């Protein structure tokens, strides 16, 4: 019966999101209520579980996602993203523009949402396609592959942050394994696949963009400044994780633990962005404040959906459903890391949103993690396995599918042949890397 309740709950969630177009936040809360009641929990206990799940999840996620959104918005408003893209293209040269765009996407999507980074950089893709006469996909696929990889694999983007919190994984391991898995995934799904698909589909700049996307040189922030601001929090967080494994307890370890905590690391990066990209470049304090406030608008939705995912996980645990589900999955002949990938992939294909797929899959897998007493680097691998599964097969129920279709001027069929195949390669390659790593990491 408990397993039946869990399965019906997941199916109801998909039904509400896909068929009735109910917002994921409301759908997750409603399903959590129904699962708790159906599992026989006292009504007051169901409400307590909702409060506990929301509070425990948001205590961490709200701070990190909020700070990450502010950092990304400041990079966008200051022209930092444009500087990064232009400088990398200049350094690599036109002959290696594919690699420059893949690297640009890989770096940019760490602090910035996928669609924002794409819209800012896609004029460079249009310009290169016009200049060389090549298919848009030759340059566009490497860009979107880089963007998609770090958006799913590397914090502080919301998806991996949410999954890491739900599984209690150390962000340092998540960042490290996300980069290790992300590099080959970007190469295969980006430049290598682009060379093949560009020969099959000759996409040209759509007419409605012919006069809109000329890129003008303007006073942009320095390349080293932009790169430094993006990588400072990542370096501090990884340093904290590595020092925890190598250093004995003491003042140095405590200090590194403090500045390497995601809260402190991101506060440092955000303050540097406000100063170096904001006030030092002519923005007034009021303008910097407006930029920071604007960043919290999209972040608020992500934070609430993530909190609702925490509620779903908590109800599964408190109702006893999670324990039974965890025992069944733990007893399965399939490795837990494969179960995590499959769960995320099924939900992603069914309802479209990668973030919802990651959060829901994490709620399902959390009991397995508890049952098997997983900890340390293994949890980081589990997070990336879920992220890989949630990246698979973007199609007509995903907003990203239509964004790519419009900006690359593709038909639905050609979008499936290009974008959908690219993100599926990301999922498969990323998962293969973490699966191999899992064989050597206890």
N, C-alpha and C positions, 0 to 999 in steps of 0.2 A: 504493500500500500504506500509506504513513504516514497519508494522509487516512482510509483505511478503518479503521485502528487508532484514530484519534481519534474517529471517528463511533461505532464500536462501544463505545469507552470511555465516551462520554457516554450512550449507550443503556443500557449496563450500570449506570452510576451511577443513572439513573432507575429501572431495574428493581429494583435493590437497595433504594432508598429507598421506592418506591411499592408494589411487589409483596411484597417480603420484609420491609418495615418495618425495615430495617437502619439504625442510627443514622448520620446524615450524616457524622460524624467517621470512623467505621470504613469506611463506604462509599467516601468520598473517598480514604482511604489504600489500601484494597484495589484500587480502580480505578487509582490511580497506580502501584501495583506491577505490575498486569497490563498496563497500557499500556506501561510501561518495558520489560518482558520481551518483549511482542509486537513492540515496535519494534526489538528486537535489541540493546538495551543490555546490557553486561556486568552480571551480578548485583550485583557490588560497587558499580558505578556507580549502579545504581538506588537502593541504600541510601544512597549519598552524596547523591544528589539529594533524597531524602526529608529527610535531616538538614539539608541546605542550605535547602530550601524552607521547612521548618518554622521554622528558626532565623531566617532573614532576615525572614520575615513577622511572627513573634511579637516580635521585638526592638522593634518600634514598636507593633503592635496591642495587645499584652498590657498595656502601660503605659497607653495612652490609654483602652482599654475599661475597664480596672480602675478608673482614676481617675474616669471618667465614671459608672460604676456606683455608686461611693461617693457622688458628688455627688447623684445621683438618689435614692439611698436616704435620704440626710440630709434632702433636701427633702420626701420622703414622710413620714418619721418625725416631723419637726418640725411638720407641718401646713402647710408652705409651699405645697404644691399647692392645698390647700383655700382658703388665704388668697387665692391668685392668682385662682382661679375665682370666689370670692364677691365680691372687690373689682371684678373686671371686669364681673360681672353688675350690681353696684350702680352702676358708672359708666355703663354703657351703658343701663341701664333694661330693664324687661321687654319693651318694644316692640322692642328691638334685641338681645334675648337670643341670637338665632342668631349674630350677629356676635361677641358676647362669648364664646360657647362655642367658636366657630371659632378665635378668637384665643387663648383659653385652651389649646385642644388644640395649636395651633401652637407656643406657647411651652413648654408642659409636656413635650412629647415630645422636646425637644432633649436634656435630660439623663436622661429617664426612659423606660423601656421602654413600648411602646404599651399592652400589656394592663394594666400597673400604673396608668398614667395614666388609662386608661378606667375601671377599677374604682373608682378614687378619686373621679372626677368624675361618674360616671353617676347617683349619687343626686340631684344637682342637676337633671339632665335629667328624672328621674322626678318630682321635685317640681314642676317647671315644667309638665309635661304634666298632672299632676293639677289644678293650680291653674287652668290656662287651658282645659283640655278639648281641647287640640289633640292631633294624633297625636304619639306619641313621636318619630317620624322628623323632625318639624319642628325639634326641638332636638337630637336625637341625631346626625343625619347631619352637621351642621356640626361637632360635637365630634369625631366619628371621622375626618372628613376632615382637620381640623387635626392631629390626632394622627398619622394615617397619613402625611401629607406630610413633616413634619419627622423622623419616625422613619426614613423612607427617604432623605430628601434632605440632612439637615443633621447633620454630626458634632457631638458625639461619640457618637451612636448607632452600634452596631457595623457595620451594613451599609455606609454610605458610608466609614467608617474603613477597613474591609477592602479595599474596591474602590480607594480612593485609594492605599493602600499597594501593592497588587498592580500598579497602573498607574503608580506613582511620581508621583502628582499632589499638588500643593501644597494642603494643607487650607484655606488661606485662600481660594483660588479655588473650592474645593468648597463651602465655607460660603456665599460670596457668590452663586454661581450657584444653589445650593440654595434660598436665600431668594428670589432673583429669580424662579426658576421655580415655587417653592412658593406664593407669594402668589396668583397667578392660579389655580393649580390648586386651592387651598383655597377660593377664592371660588366657582369654577364647580361643583366637586364637593361643596361644603358648603352654604352658605345658598341659592344659586340653585337647585341640584338639589333641596334639601330642600323648598322651596316647592312644587315640582311633585310629588314623590313622596308628600308628606304628604297631598295631595288624592286620590291613588290608593289609599293604604294607611293606614287609621286604626289605628295600633298603640297599644295601651294598656299600662299598667304590668302586667306579669305578676302573677298572684295570689301567687306565691311571694316577691314583693318588696314586697307591700303594707304590711307592718309593719317591714321591715328597713332602709329607706333614708331615714328622716327625718334631715335634716341639722341638727345642733345647733351653735349658735354657741359657740365656746370661745376660750381665749387662744391666738391664732395669731400667728406672726411678722408683722412689718410688710411691706406690699406692696412698698415700694421696696427693702427688704432682699432679698426673694426675687427680684425682677426683676434687681437689680444682680448678685447671685451667679450667676444664669443667664447674663447677657450679658457679664460681665467676660471670661471666656475667649474667647468668640466675638470680642469687640472686639479683644482683644490679638492673636489669630491673624490677623484681617483686617488690622490695623495693620501687622503684620510683613510680610504679603504686599504691601500697598500701598507701604510704605516701601522694600521691595526693588526696586520698579519706579521709584520717584521719587528716592530718596536715593543719593548717592555713598557709597562705602565709607568708613567712619570710625567713631569712638566711638559716635555716636548710632545709626547703622545697626546696629552690633554689639549695642548694648544692646536696641534694639527687636527685633532678631532673637532675642535670648536670651529676653526675657520673652514674646515672641510665639510661641515654639516651643510646640507642643501640650503637651509634657511640663510646661513651666514654667507656662504659662497655666492648665492644669487643676490643677496642684498649688496654685497661688494660690487658685483657686476652691474647691477641696476644703478647704483650711485655713480659709478664710473661713467656709465652711459649718459646719465643725466648731466654730468659735468662736462665730459669730453665731447659728446655729440650734441649736447644741448646748450648750456650757458656759455661754454667756451667758443661756440660757433654762432653766437648771436641770438639764440632763442631766449626770450624772457622767462622768468620763473613761472609766470602765469601760463605761458605756452607749453612749457615742460609739464606743468601740472595737468593741462588739458590733454596732452598726448598720453600721459599715464592713465588718466581717467577713461579715455576712449578705449584703451587696451583692455579694461576690465569688462567691457560690454560683451564681447564674444567669450571671454574667459568665464564669465558668470554662468553661462549655459553649460559649458564643459564641466565646471565645478559641481553644479547641481546634478547633472547626469551621473558623474562619478560617485557622488554621495549616495544617489539612489542605487547604484551598483553595490555599494557597501551595505546598504539596507538589505538587498536581496541576499547577499552572502550571509549576513547576520541571521536573517530569518531561517535560511537553510540550516545553519549551525544550531540555533536555539530550538528549532523544531525537532531536531534529531535526524532530519532528512539528510543533512550534510554528512553526518557520521556514517550512515548506512551507504550513501553514495560513495563516500571516500573509501570505505571498506571494500565495496564492490570493484571500484576502479583500481585500488591497490592490489586486489587479488587477480586482476586481469593479467593476461600473459603479455599485453602490450606495455612497453615502457611508459612511465608517467609523462615523460617529455613528449612522446608521440600522441598520447591522449590529449595533452594540452593543445597541441597543434591542431588536431582533428576537431576538437570542440570549438575552437575559435574559427576555424575554416568553415565549418557547417553554418554557424551563426552569421558569419560575414556574407556567405553566398546567399543565405536566405533573406537577410534584411538590409544589406548594403553598407551600413555604417561601420567602419573599421573600429572606431572608438567604442561603440556599443558592443561590438563583437568581443573586443578585448576585455571590457569590464564584465560582461556576462560570463565569458569563459573563465575569467579569474575567479568569479563567485562559485562556479561549478568545481573548479580545480582546487580551490583553497582547502576543502576537507581532505583531499588526497595528500596535499603538502603537510597538513597537520598529522594525519594518520601515519605517514612515512617519516615524520620528524625531520623533514628536509631543512637544511640551513646553509648559510654561507654561499659560496659561488654557485652551487647547484640551483639555488633559487633565482639567481641572475639568469641562468640558462633557461629556466622555466618561463621567465618573463619574456625573453626573446622568442621562445617557441610559440607563445601565445601571440606575440606581435607579428610573427611570420604568418601564422594561420590567419590572422585578421587582415592580412595584406592581400590575400589570394583573390583572384577572379573578380575584380571590380567590373560590374556590368550595369545594366539599365536602372537598377534600383539604388545606384550610388551617385551622389551629386558630382563627385570627381570625374566620373565617366562623361557627363554632359559638358563639364568645363573643358576637358581635353578635346572633345568633339568640336565644340564651337571655336576654340582658339586655333585648332589645327585644320579646320574646315573639312572634317572627315564625315563620311556616312557612318551610320550605326555599325554596319558590317566591318568597315575598316577600323573603326575605333576598337572593336572587339579583337581584330587581328593584330593591332598594335599595342594600345594602352593595356588592354586586359591581359594579353600575353606577357607584357613587360612586368606588371605587378605580380603575375603568377610566378614568373621566374624569380622575382625578389623573394617571394614566399618560400619557394622550393629551395633555392640556394641558401637563403638565410637559415632555414630549418636544418638542412644537411650539415652546415657548419656547426650549429649548436649541438646537434645530435652526435657528431664526431667528438666535439669537445667534451660532451657528457660521458663518453666512454673512458676518458682519462681523468675526469674530475669527480671526486667523491663528495 
